[in-house]
Amino acid sequence: MKKKHDFESLYRNFWKKLYVICYNKTANREAAEEMVQDIFISLWNRRNELVITSSIEHYLIKSAKLKVIDYYRMQSSVKQNNLMECNLCEHPEFDEKYLQHNEAVYKFLEQDIEVVINDLPCQCQKVYRLSREEQLSTAEIADNLNISPKTVKNHLTKALRSIRENIPLLFLITALQNVIIKIFL
């Protein structure tokens, strides 16, 4: 991708997909256009040292998701600063913006977790879904699937480890949200 022609081809092939991702998550045309532009500018500026270990499409989609998260973080930060200056933290709009930010982050993480879980072996998927989606206890899952509670725990450990390894952003975002909550609420 070091050649201008390769970059232009990449831009033509992916700009619309990235725009749709950004627009669908923000409902803001100008912001979505700016995010896509920023992604490609960054890609071009770092083209000589950038090492992409996954497919370029996967890399660009992740970049778009991160840009949307940054967008909401920035929107939230600007709004919170304005509200702090005006002593309006009790204002309903503060809660609404905070919830919108969390909702966008949650949607991305939920999609990413679903991809990771779908890649797990069948039995491991069943155990994870019964535990997290059906809220069944270890004993209930063991009875339901005719396996030992220890096997249930092993499957859950495997699923959670896979999530942690494949979605490190999840834990960073969780930590950042906890800090934001402590600072502003």
HELIX and SHEET records of a PDB file:
HELIX    1   1 LYS A    4  THR A   26  1                                  23    
HELIX    2   2 ARG A   29  ASN A   45  1                                  17    
HELIX    3   3 ILE A   56  CYS A   86  1                                  31    
HELIX    4   4 PRO A   92  ASN A  118  1                                  27    
HELIX    5   5 CYS A  122  ARG A  132  1                                  11    
HELIX    6   6 THR A  138  LEU A  145  1                                   8    
HELIX    7   7 PRO A  149  ASN A  166  1                                  18    
HELIX    8   8 PRO A  168  PHE A  184  1                                  17    
END                                                                             
